Amino acid sequence: MQEQQRIAVWPSKVARLALALLSVFALSARADAYQDAVVLLPLDEGSGTVANDASGMGNDGTLVNGAVFEANTGDGSPFAVRFDGLDDRIDIGSVDVNGSGLTLAAWFNPVSFPGPSNDPRLISKASGVAANDHVFMLSTIEVGSEVRLRARVRVGGSTTTLVASSGNLATGTWQHAAATYDGSALRLYLDGQSVGGRSLSGAVDIAPSVAVSVGGQPSGAGSRFWDGLLDDVRILQRALSGPEIEDIVAGTEAPASEFSGSPTSGTAPLSVSFSDLSSGDVTSWSWDFGDGNTSTAQNPSNNYTLPGTYTVALTATGPGGNDTETKTDYVTVNAAAPAAEFSGSPTS
């Protein structure tokens, strides 16, 4: 009887251990969810014309023709960007993906669907409006009396188009769109649910002379402008999985910590302003400025009073976990130059 109990307990322990290991691997995979990002635009700046790229690749966007930040968002972040459907867009410049992996994703809240076929662009790398002018694209399209998602990817010089087979789009409400390509299939997702797919193989074409824009076609590539709001725009050179996209939609995505500071060198005392550029669902921030000072503000400042080189770390935490970005020797503070002065007595 005792031997039978041992036999029954042993598989149970193995199962618990296996589940624990799977949980660790899943958290690790989520922590690396941004390792293949080439563009991550949280669009949370709130003012100005620069959309900072949080991928670390330096692909910042420029708001042109009146696109403006607005405190109305799809992912719970502070801001999104509003487009007027006439000429607004965000220009990113030339961005390519290497290999046979791609994800295009964004939150969107349309006022209308302008264009001859209700086909404004969310994300587009194109030289014109014809199908084969597109290297990759995520847009909407008229399907009968409805509007659905559409994706395009060019492989081997030929562009493949996928129109969603389900998932009618609505105006005046936030929705999430994603297109993925993994080297074997092109897929579309609406609010985390699959709404279409087709077979496709080969590496995504590289076209350094073709620009990327958000909310419209790149300059000179035709007018397919977005009317409404866009938020949390992403381009990755790998295909996000269905569960990863569901996490984005549900707000349970593990954060990817990133930040910048300015200025990062100067003479003591040096005041440095830090900007949070983290992606994912972030609810709290923990800063270590390397000089003994800390902060829990999202975008803090720190005053360095002593000469030295300082390592700065930011831990971003959300429902899906936490992530720490550490920048070694990020801030350099120099000693103030001596100011010559003297006196003499008596002087006469």
BAKE-504320 format. One record per residue (C-alpha): x negated, y negated, z; residue in one letter. Coordinates in nm, 4 decimals, decimal comma. Last residue first. Example, Ala and Ser with C-alpha at 12.3 -4.5 7.8 and 13.67 -1.06 7.14 Angstrom:
<nodes>
<<-1,3670; 0,1060; 0,7140>; s>
<<-1,2300; 0,4500; 0,7800>; a>
</nodes>
This chain:
<nodes>
<<-5,0212; -9,9933; -0,1458>; s>
<<-4,8524; -9,6600; -0,1956>; t>
<<-4,8858; -9,5509; 0,1661>; p>
<<-4,7602; -9,2925; 0,1458>; s>
<<-4,6915; -9,0739; -0,1529>; g>
<<-4,3886; -8,8957; -0,2822>; s>
<<-4,3332; -8,6102; -0,5166>; f>
<<-4,0868; -8,4492; -0,7541>; e>
<<-4,1047; -8,1734; -1,0147>; a>
<<-3,7877; -7,9708; -1,0613>; a>
<<-3,8694; -7,6016; -1,0612>; p>
<<-3,6981; -7,3938; -1,3293>; a>
<<-3,3927; -7,2097; -1,1981>; a>
<<-3,4459; -6,8398; -1,1565>; a>
<<-3,2966; -6,6258; -1,4294>; n>
<<-2,9786; -6,4198; -1,4152>; v>
<<-2,9423; -6,1276; -1,6522>; t>
<<-2,6016; -5,9584; -1,6794>; v>
<<-2,5482; -5,6225; -1,8499>; y>
<<-2,8387; -5,4324; -1,6961>; d>
<<-2,6379; -5,1104; -1,7393>; t>
<<-2,2818; -5,1433; -1,8690>; k>
<<-2,0571; -4,8949; -1,6928>; t>
<<-1,7086; -4,8053; -1,8229>; e>
<<-1,4995; -4,5992; -1,5843>; t>
<<-1,1844; -4,4041; -1,6703>; d>
<<-0,8738; -4,3222; -1,4694>; n>
<<-0,5760; -4,0896; -1,4811>; g>
<<-0,2557; -4,0614; -1,6873>; g>
<<-0,0428; -4,2825; -1,4627>; p>
<<-0,3028; -4,5599; -1,4889>; g>
<<-0,6472; -4,6571; -1,3640>; t>
<<-0,9230; -4,8653; -1,5250>; a>
<<-1,2631; -4,8535; -1,3533>; t>
<<-1,4941; -5,1373; -1,4586>; l>
<<-1,8703; -5,1350; -1,4008>; a>
<<-2,1372; -5,4062; -1,4185>; v>
<<-2,5149; -5,3547; -1,3862>; t>
<<-2,7053; -5,6667; -1,2791>; y>
<<-3,0493; -5,8022; -1,3636>; t>
<<-3,1952; -6,0535; -1,1186>; g>
<<-3,2000; -6,4147; -0,9992>; p>
<<-2,9591; -6,4901; -0,7129>; l>
<<-2,6287; -6,6802; -0,7130>; t>
<<-2,4201; -6,4745; -0,9549>; y>
<<-2,0664; -6,6172; -0,9606>; n>
<<-1,8079; -6,3671; -1,0761>; n>
<<-1,4974; -6,4191; -1,2890>; s>
<<-1,1959; -6,1896; -1,3150>; p>
<<-0,9765; -6,0613; -1,5993>; n>
<<-0,7610; -5,7777; -1,4647>; q>
<<-0,8080; -5,8710; -1,1006>; a>
<<-0,9181; -5,5975; -0,8586>; t>
<<-1,2549; -5,7549; -0,7806>; s>
<<-1,5976; -5,6632; -0,6435>; t>
<<-1,9097; -5,8441; -0,5193>; n>
<<-2,2194; -5,6642; -0,3954>; g>
<<-2,4374; -5,7943; -0,6766>; d>
<<-2,3604; -5,5205; -0,9292>; g>
<<-2,0335; -5,6717; -1,0510>; f>
<<-1,8160; -5,3781; -0,9459>; d>
<<-1,4659; -5,4156; -1,0885>; w>
<<-1,1536; -5,2109; -1,0074>; s>
<<-0,8498; -5,2491; -1,2328>; w>
<<-0,4913; -5,1339; -1,1897>; s>
<<-0,1884; -5,0345; -1,3994>; t>
<<-0,3490; -4,9284; -1,7262>; v>
<<-0,1602; -4,7268; -1,9906>; d>
<<-0,4062; -4,6763; -2,2751>; g>
<<-0,6769; -4,9102; -2,3896>; s>
<<-0,9173; -5,1238; -2,1877>; s>
<<-1,0402; -5,4605; -2,3128>; l>
<<-1,0538; -5,6343; -1,9722>; d>
<<-1,2259; -5,9718; -2,0017>; s>
<<-1,5001; -6,0916; -1,7642>; f>
<<-1,5991; -6,4547; -1,7027>; s>
<<-1,9560; -6,5030; -1,5779>; v>
<<-2,0618; -6,7905; -1,3494>; s>
<<-2,4406; -6,8211; -1,3206>; l>
<<-2,6099; -6,9872; -1,0206>; p>
<<-2,8747; -6,9149; -1,1307>; a>
<<-2,9885; -6,9634; -1,4896>; t>
<<-2,8450; -6,7806; -1,7853>; g>
<<-2,7503; -6,4455; -1,9316>; s>
<<-2,4276; -6,2536; -1,9926>; t>
<<-2,2127; -6,5564; -2,0734>; p>
<<-1,9519; -6,4233; -2,1169>; s>
<<-1,8321; -6,0759; -2,0277>; g>
<<-1,6755; -5,7870; -2,2157>; s>
<<-1,4696; -5,4885; -2,1110>; f>
<<-1,3783; -5,1275; -2,1854>; e>
<<-1,2024; -4,8484; -1,9957>; s>
<<-1,0131; -4,5801; -2,1856>; a>
<<-0,6919; -4,5140; -1,9950>; p>
<<-0,5206; -4,1735; -1,9745>; a>
<<-0,1885; -4,1780; -2,1568>; e>
<<0,1229; -4,1408; -1,9453>; t>
<<0,3107; -4,4306; -2,1047>; g>
<<0,5712; -4,1988; -2,2550>; a>
<<0,4997; -4,3156; -2,6110>; v>
<<0,1240; -4,2858; -2,5752>; i>
<<0,1581; -3,9490; -2,4005>; d>
<<0,3820; -3,8215; -2,6814>; e>
<<0,1084; -3,9190; -2,9287>; i>
<<-0,1414; -3,7110; -2,7327>; e>
<<0,1063; -3,4201; -2,7184>; p>
<<0,1472; -3,4282; -3,0997>; g>
<<-0,2265; -3,4256; -3,1558>; s>
<<-0,4252; -3,7298; -3,2617>; l>
<<-0,5912; -3,6816; -3,5987>; a>
<<-0,9496; -3,8024; -3,6171>; r>
<<-1,1161; -4,1117; -3,7559>; q>
<<-0,8985; -4,3357; -3,5428>; l>
<<-0,7078; -4,6540; -3,6326>; i>
<<-0,4937; -4,8071; -3,3589>; r>
<<-0,2547; -5,1005; -3,3156>; v>
<<-0,1203; -5,1616; -2,9632>; d>
<<0,1604; -5,4043; -3,0561>; d>
<<0,3593; -5,5301; -3,3549>; l>
<<0,6534; -5,7727; -3,3549>; l>
<<0,8924; -5,8875; -3,6249>; g>
<<0,8902; -5,9381; -4,0010>; d>
<<0,5948; -5,7564; -4,1596>; w>
<<0,4587; -5,8797; -4,4926>; f>
<<0,4377; -5,6785; -4,8158>; r>
<<0,2826; -5,9397; -5,0432>; s>
<<0,0128; -5,8160; -5,2775>; g>
<<-0,3500; -5,7076; -5,2474>; a>
<<-0,5163; -6,0502; -5,2746>; g>
<<-0,5636; -6,0846; -4,8988>; s>
<<-0,5033; -5,7519; -4,7272>; p>
<<-0,1439; -5,6215; -4,7300>; q>
<<0,0787; -5,7009; -4,4366>; g>
<<0,1306; -5,6707; -4,0624>; g>
<<-0,2187; -5,5388; -3,9955>; v>
<<-0,4917; -5,5737; -4,2566>; s>
<<-0,7802; -5,3594; -4,3816>; v>
<<-1,0228; -5,4584; -4,6576>; a>
<<-1,1403; -5,2693; -4,9665>; v>
<<-1,5053; -5,3196; -5,0719>; s>
<<-1,6301; -5,0471; -4,8361>; p>
<<-1,4091; -4,7818; -5,0010>; a>
<<-1,4523; -4,4385; -4,8434>; i>
<<-1,2008; -4,1742; -4,9503>; d>
<<-1,0555; -3,9504; -4,6785>; v>
<<-1,2179; -3,6085; -4,6895>; a>
<<-1,0305; -3,3096; -4,8316>; g>
<<-0,6983; -3,1382; -4,7799>; s>
<<-0,3270; -3,2218; -4,7951>; l>
<<-0,0139; -3,0270; -4,7056>; s>
<<0,3005; -3,2194; -4,6141>; r>
<<0,4662; -3,3551; -4,3016>; g>
<<0,7720; -3,5315; -4,1687>; g>
<<0,9578; -3,6677; -3,8676>; v>
<<0,7501; -3,5259; -3,5819>; s>
<<0,8518; -3,6755; -3,2472>; q>
<<0,6360; -3,9135; -3,0442>; g>
<<0,8596; -4,2170; -3,0931>; d>
<<0,8484; -4,1603; -3,4691>; l>
<<0,5728; -3,9308; -3,5956>; y>
<<0,4450; -3,8744; -3,9503>; l>
<<0,2137; -3,5966; -4,0717>; r>
<<-0,0495; -3,5375; -4,3407>; l>
<<-0,1800; -3,1806; -4,3410>; a>
<<-0,4997; -2,9786; -4,3828>; s>
<<-0,7854; -3,2208; -4,3221>; g>
<<-0,6384; -3,3536; -3,9968>; d>
<<-0,4257; -3,6461; -4,1156>; y>
<<-0,2066; -3,8409; -3,8748>; t>
<<0,0561; -4,1139; -3,9142>; a>
<<0,2033; -4,2748; -3,6045>; a>
<<0,4981; -4,5035; -3,5355>; a>
<<0,6403; -4,6181; -3,2023>; h>
<<0,9721; -4,7972; -3,1584>; q>
<<1,0738; -5,1216; -2,9864>; w>
<<1,4205; -5,2555; -3,0620>; t>
<<1,5692; -5,5397; -3,2664>; g>
<<1,5948; -5,3498; -3,5931>; t>
<<1,6435; -4,9747; -3,6214>; a>
<<1,4602; -4,6985; -3,8070>; l>
<<1,6125; -4,3705; -3,9286>; n>
<<1,4132; -4,0669; -3,8162>; g>
<<1,4244; -3,7880; -4,0697>; s>
<<1,2414; -3,6687; -4,3831>; s>
<<0,9708; -3,9285; -4,3338>; a>
<<0,8059; -4,0349; -4,6598>; v>
<<0,4560; -3,9002; -4,7357>; l>
<<0,2436; -4,0443; -5,0158>; t>
<<-0,0802; -3,8894; -5,1436>; t>
<<-0,3407; -4,1147; -5,3061>; t>
<<-0,5860; -3,9655; -5,5564>; s>
<<-0,9569; -4,0513; -5,5738>; g>
<<-1,0685; -3,7387; -5,3907>; g>
<<-0,8423; -3,8132; -5,0951>; v>
<<-0,6339; -4,1298; -5,0605>; r>
<<-0,3894; -4,1424; -4,7696>; v>
<<-0,0385; -4,2947; -4,7683>; r>
<<0,2246; -4,3004; -4,4959>; a>
<<0,5974; -4,3829; -4,4874>; r>
<<0,8431; -4,4378; -4,2037>; l>
<<1,2181; -4,4662; -4,2540>; r>
<<1,4801; -4,7208; -4,3610>; v>
<<1,8403; -4,6196; -4,4311>; e>
<<2,0952; -4,6824; -4,7085>; s>
<<1,9203; -4,4469; -4,9493>; g>
<<1,5665; -4,4119; -4,8212>; v>
<<1,4050; -4,7559; -4,8098>; e>
<<1,0444; -4,7560; -4,6922>; i>
<<0,8426; -4,8420; -4,3800>; t>
<<0,4675; -4,8697; -4,3614>; s>
<<0,1447; -4,6949; -4,2595>; l>
<<-0,1392; -4,7103; -4,5117>; m>
<<-0,4645; -4,5480; -4,6171>; f>
<<-0,6891; -4,5827; -4,9208>; v>
<<-0,4093; -4,7603; -5,1077>; h>
<<-0,4398; -4,8796; -5,4690>; d>
<<-0,3260; -4,5313; -5,5776>; n>
<<0,0298; -4,6033; -5,4686>; a>
<<0,0567; -4,9432; -5,6360>; a>
<<0,0658; -5,2451; -5,4016>; v>
<<-0,2898; -5,3665; -5,4531>; g>
<<-0,6455; -5,3435; -5,3136>; s>
<<-0,5464; -5,1460; -5,0073>; a>
<<-0,6271; -5,0640; -4,6461>; k>
<<-0,2888; -5,1150; -4,4796>; s>
<<-0,1398; -5,1095; -4,1302>; i>
<<0,2208; -5,2032; -4,0381>; l>
<<0,3117; -5,2766; -4,3967>; r>
<<0,6499; -5,4018; -4,5185>; p>
<<0,8466; -5,1621; -4,7417>; d>
<<1,2181; -5,2457; -4,7463>; n>
<<1,2005; -5,1467; -5,1148>; s>
<<1,1546; -5,4914; -5,2709>; p>
<<1,0010; -5,6274; -4,9520>; g>
<<1,1408; -5,7312; -4,6165>; p>
<<1,2460; -5,4911; -4,3387>; f>
<<1,4177; -5,7056; -4,0779>; s>
<<1,3650; -5,8234; -3,7196>; v>
<<1,1351; -5,5274; -3,6578>; p>
<<0,9949; -5,4092; -3,3239>; n>
<<0,6801; -5,2027; -3,3763>; f>
<<0,4347; -5,0043; -3,1628>; w>
<<0,1359; -4,8910; -3,3645>; a>
<<-0,0513; -4,5880; -3,4964>; a>
<<-0,2774; -4,4837; -3,7848>; l>
<<-0,4697; -4,1628; -3,7197>; t>
<<-0,7300; -4,0114; -3,9509>; l>
<<-0,9528; -3,7036; -3,9847>; g>
<<-1,1124; -3,5606; -4,2980>; s>
<<-1,4539; -3,7184; -4,2796>; g>
<<-1,5700; -4,0712; -4,2070>; n>
<<-1,3141; -4,3458; -4,1595>; v>
<<-1,3588; -4,6830; -4,3265>; d>
<<-1,3106; -5,0427; -4,2097>; v>
<<-1,3635; -5,3529; -4,4256>; s>
<<-1,2164; -5,6706; -4,2852>; g>
<<-0,9753; -5,6965; -3,9918>; i>
<<-0,7201; -5,9493; -4,1134>; d>
<<-0,4068; -5,9861; -3,9024>; i>
<<-0,0971; -6,0905; -4,0981>; r>
<<0,1504; -6,3723; -4,1495>; d>
<<0,2702; -6,4642; -4,5016>; d>
<<0,6497; -6,4486; -4,5144>; l>
<<0,7712; -6,1766; -4,2780>; g>
<<0,7237; -6,4101; -3,9783>; d>
<<0,4849; -6,1954; -3,7719>; f>
<<0,4866; -6,1817; -3,3912>; r>
<<0,1944; -6,0336; -3,1974>; v>
<<0,2221; -5,8402; -2,8685>; a>
<<0,1495; -5,9486; -2,5113>; f>
<<0,1194; -5,8555; -2,1426>; p>
<<0,1194; -5,4738; -2,1728>; s>
<<0,4327; -5,2656; -2,1132>; g>
<<0,3789; -5,0604; -2,4284>; d>
<<0,6370; -5,2166; -2,6604>; g>
<<0,5776; -5,5794; -2,5794>; t>
<<0,7437; -5,9188; -2,5609>; n>
<<0,5107; -6,1885; -2,4233>; a>
<<0,4253; -6,3303; -2,7670>; e>
<<0,0961; -6,3810; -2,9518>; f>
<<0,1177; -6,5642; -3,2848>; v>
<<0,0861; -6,4967; -3,6579>; a>
<<0,0754; -6,8439; -3,8116>; g>
<<-0,1032; -6,8011; -4,1427>; n>
<<-0,3816; -6,5810; -4,0048>; v>
<<-0,4529; -6,3816; -3,6874>; l>
<<-0,8110; -6,2552; -3,7077>; t>
<<-0,8975; -5,8980; -3,6102>; g>
<<-1,2034; -5,7667; -3,4289>; d>
<<-1,3776; -5,4612; -3,5735>; n>
<<-1,6719; -5,4621; -3,3313>; g>
<<-1,6978; -5,0844; -3,3034>; m>
<<-1,6496; -5,0780; -2,9244>; g>
<<-1,2966; -4,9464; -2,9686>; s>
<<-1,1437; -5,2399; -2,7791>; a>
<<-1,1240; -5,4641; -3,0870>; d>
<<-1,0331; -5,8174; -2,9829>; n>
<<-0,7531; -5,9930; -3,1692>; a>
<<-0,8766; -6,3477; -3,2344>; v>
<<-0,6440; -6,6340; -3,3334>; t>
<<-0,5872; -6,8095; -3,0023>; g>
<<-0,3484; -6,7175; -2,7229>; s>
<<-0,2094; -6,4209; -2,5288>; g>
<<-0,5163; -6,1990; -2,5667>; e>
<<-0,3086; -5,8808; -2,5272>; d>
<<-0,3147; -5,7515; -2,8846>; l>
<<-0,4267; -5,4017; -2,7670>; p>
<<-0,6191; -5,3731; -3,0984>; l>
<<-0,8148; -5,0482; -3,1151>; l>
<<-1,0055; -5,0014; -3,4423>; v>
<<-1,2706; -4,7375; -3,5203>; v>
<<-1,1535; -4,4842; -3,2635>; a>
<<-1,3313; -4,1477; -3,2618>; d>
<<-1,4156; -4,1383; -2,8892>; q>
<<-1,0742; -4,2757; -2,7962>; y>
<<-0,9119; -3,9620; -2,6605>; a>
<<-1,2287; -3,8661; -2,4708>; d>
<<-1,0657; -3,9062; -2,1273>; a>
<<-0,7675; -3,7135; -2,2637>; r>
<<-0,9907; -3,4205; -2,3559>; a>
<<-1,1456; -3,4222; -2,0098>; s>
<<-0,8018; -3,4297; -1,8481>; l>
<<-0,6962; -3,1309; -2,0607>; a>
<<-1,0164; -2,9414; -1,9809>; f>
<<-0,9650; -2,9969; -1,6086>; v>
<<-0,6026; -2,8871; -1,6319>; s>
<<-0,7027; -2,5763; -1,8273>; l>
<<-0,9542; -2,4915; -1,5571>; l>
<<-0,6879; -2,5231; -1,2882>; a>
<<-0,4448; -2,3091; -1,4881>; l>
<<-0,7112; -2,0405; -1,5316>; a>
<<-0,7890; -2,0457; -1,1588>; l>
<<-0,4212; -2,0123; -1,0724>; r>
<<-0,3823; -1,7238; -1,3200>; a>
<<-0,6901; -1,5476; -1,1831>; v>
<<-0,5564; -1,5850; -0,8307>; k>
<<-0,2229; -1,4347; -0,9357>; s>
<<-0,4009; -1,1530; -1,1214>; p>
<<-0,5824; -1,0670; -0,7938>; w>
<<-0,2767; -1,0817; -0,5679>; v>
<<-0,0940; -0,7851; -0,7234>; a>
<<-0,4013; -0,5597; -0,7247>; i>
<<-0,4798; -0,6497; -0,3667>; r>
<<-0,1210; -0,5751; -0,2634>; q>
<<-0,1425; -0,2335; -0,4327>; q>
<<-0,4585; -0,1529; -0,2387>; e>
<<-0,2842; -0,2367; 0,0899>; q>
<<0,0000; 0,0000; 0,0000>; m>
</nodes>
